[in-house]
Amino acid sequence: MSADAKNKKTGLILVAVVTGMVGMAYAAVPLYKLFCQVTGFGGTTQRAEASEGVILDRPMTIRFTANLNHDMPWNFSPSQLTQETMVGQQMLATYRAHNPTSKRITGTAVFNVTPFKAGEYFNKIECFCFTEQTLEPGQSADMPVTYYIDPAIADDPHLDDVKEIVLSYTFFLVDAEEAPEMDHKGINGTGN
């Protein structure tokens, strides 16, 4: 095999390896997210359609925290710092987001619970984290989370010591774009 053929073969192999690495880098985040959602790993909560209707005589304190990635210019905070609930009781909590910029900002939230071992028992029925959120310049929004603690937590002896769960969200910037020009008739002159 000639030196040119060897160099061409080596170059093609390197391009294939780099392309494969870039592809794996893009696939890593959704695959890791899927793994965490299925297993509850790292405090990832579970998704449910509704509470099972069984409420146990076991009180639980839920603490709420909010964080922003360094690129996200919003203001973001929980509307309540804690809620007292019973295991199995369906609850509603809200977070408040505000876009103080002159741009339309789209963000997405990631979440987890601590202690991590409680993640598989923390069930969210509805959550703003399931979809991207867009706020216009100066707009604020209340973002609801409907949740309950699965009564199966009582059957897990490793969770007998859990009396408090922290639900934490971090918002990340997805997109920022210039808002449409406003005139006295409204957006794009339609009057709406």
C-alpha positions in Angstrom: 0.0 0.0 0.0 1.4 3.4 -1.0 2.0 6.3 1.5 -0.8 8.3 -0.2 -3.3 5.4 0.2 -2.3 5.0 3.9 -2.7 8.7 4.6 -6.1 8.7 2.9 -7.2 5.7 4.9 -5.9 7.2 8.1 -7.7 10.5 7.3 -11.0 8.7 6.6 -10.8 6.8 9.9 -10.1 10.0 11.8 -13.1 11.8 10.2 -15.3 8.8 11.0 -14.1 8.8 14.7 -14.6 12.6 15.1 -18.1 12.4 13.5 -19.0 9.5 15.8 -17.7 11.4 18.8 -19.8 14.5 17.9 -22.8 12.3 17.3 -22.4 10.6 20.7 -22.0 14.0 22.4 -25.4 15.1 21.0 -27.0 11.8 22.0 -25.5 11.7 25.5 -27.9 14.3 27.0 -31.2 12.8 25.8 -30.0 9.3 26.6 -28.9 10.3 30.1 -32.2 12.1 30.7 -34.1 9.0 29.6 -32.0 6.8 31.8 -32.6 9.1 34.8 -36.4 9.3 34.2 -36.8 5.5 33.9 -34.7 4.7 37.0 -35.1 7.8 39.2 -31.3 8.0 39.2 -29.8 11.3 40.6 -33.1 12.4 42.1 -35.0 12.4 38.9 -38.7 12.4 39.6 -41.4 10.2 38.1 -44.2 11.3 35.8 -47.8 10.3 36.6 -51.3 10.9 35.2 -53.0 11.4 38.6 -52.5 10.6 42.3 -53.4 7.1 43.3 -56.0 8.4 45.8 -54.4 6.7 48.8 -53.3 9.2 51.5 -51.1 7.9 54.3 -50.8 9.4 57.8 -47.2 10.3 57.1 -46.4 14.0 57.0 -43.8 15.3 54.6 -42.2 18.7 54.1 -41.5 19.7 50.5 -38.9 22.5 50.1 -38.7 24.4 46.8 -35.6 26.0 45.3 -34.9 27.8 42.0 -31.7 28.4 40.1 -30.7 30.0 36.8 -27.9 28.9 34.5 -25.4 31.8 34.2 -26.6 32.6 30.6 -30.3 32.8 31.6 -31.3 36.5 32.2 -34.7 35.8 33.9 -35.7 36.2 37.5 -37.0 32.9 38.8 -38.2 31.9 42.3 -40.6 29.5 44.0 -43.9 31.2 45.1 -43.7 29.2 48.4 -40.5 28.0 50.1 -42.1 25.0 51.7 -45.4 23.0 51.7 -46.6 20.5 54.3 -48.3 17.5 52.8 -49.2 13.9 53.5 -47.8 11.0 51.5 -50.2 10.4 48.6 -51.9 13.8 48.8 -51.9 15.7 45.5 -50.5 19.2 45.8 -50.0 22.3 43.7 -47.0 24.5 43.9 -46.0 27.4 41.7 -42.8 29.1 40.6 -42.6 32.7 39.3 -40.5 33.7 36.3 -40.0 37.2 34.9 -38.2 38.3 31.8 -36.6 41.7 32.6 -34.9 42.0 29.2 -36.0 43.6 25.9 -35.8 40.3 24.1 -38.1 37.3 23.8 -36.5 34.6 25.8 -37.2 30.9 25.6 -35.9 28.6 28.4 -36.2 25.1 29.6 -36.0 23.8 33.2 -34.3 20.7 34.5 -35.2 19.4 37.9 -34.2 17.0 40.6 -35.1 16.1 44.1 -33.0 15.4 47.2 -32.4 13.2 48.8 -31.8 11.3 45.6 -33.2 8.1 47.0 -36.6 9.8 47.2 -36.7 10.6 43.4 -38.5 7.5 42.4 -41.3 8.2 44.8 -41.8 11.9 43.8 -44.5 11.9 41.1 -45.2 15.0 39.0 -48.6 15.1 37.3 -48.1 18.5 35.6 -45.0 20.5 35.3 -43.7 23.5 33.4 -40.5 21.5 32.9 -42.1 19.2 30.4 -42.1 21.9 27.7 -40.0 25.0 26.7 -41.2 28.3 28.2 -41.2 31.6 26.3 -41.6 35.0 27.9 -41.9 38.2 26.0 -40.0 41.3 27.2 -41.2 42.4 30.6 -43.6 39.4 30.9 -44.0 37.4 34.1 -45.6 34.0 34.5 -46.7 31.6 37.2 -45.5 28.1 36.5 -47.4 25.3 38.2 -46.2 21.9 39.4 -48.8 19.3 40.5 -47.2 16.5 42.4 -47.6 13.8 45.1 -45.4 11.5 47.0 -46.1 7.9 46.0 -47.5 5.9 49.0 -45.1 3.1 48.0 -42.4 5.1 49.8 -43.8 3.6 53.1 -42.8 0.1 51.8 -39.2 1.1 51.3 -37.3 0.8 54.6 -34.4 2.8 53.2 -36.7 5.9 53.2 -38.1 5.7 56.7 -35.8 8.5 57.7 -37.0 10.9 54.9 -39.2 13.7 56.4 -38.3 16.4 53.9 -37.8 16.4 50.1 -36.3 19.3 48.2 -37.6 20.0 44.7 -35.1 22.0 42.7 -35.3 23.6 39.3 -32.7 25.2 37.1 -33.7 27.2 34.1 -31.4 27.2 31.0 -31.5 29.6 28.1 -32.7 28.0 24.9 -33.1 31.0 22.6 -33.2 34.8 22.8 -34.5 36.8 19.9 -35.5 40.4 19.3 -39.2 41.0 20.1 -41.5 42.3 17.3 -41.8 46.1 17.1 -44.8 47.4 19.0 -46.9 50.3 17.7 -50.0 51.9 19.2 -52.2 49.1 17.6 -50.2 46.2 19.2 -48.0 43.5 17.9 -47.4 43.9 14.1 -50.3 46.5 13.9 -53.1 43.9 14.3 -54.6 45.4 17.4 -54.4 42.1 19.3 
